[in-house]
């Protein structure tokens, strides 16, 4: 299973959109532990949205869409 997920930084209030093969809650734990430069400087994060996909290609396309202008508008409408 593949997941597209959206995190919100409690520090900066900004969103982080990503893709993983792991459970999004496990990935959240990784981000909050400071596993990458961006997340290390903007933690703590909370999981605000996720979508499961059976196919990797569809998940990657959805991640790309959510990072686009229309995708950000969609997230604005559902993640107040």
Secondary structure by P-SEA (a helix, b strand, c coil): ccccbbbbbccccbbbbbcccccaaaaaaaaaacccaaaaaccccccccccccccaaaaaaaaaaaacaaaaaaaaaccc
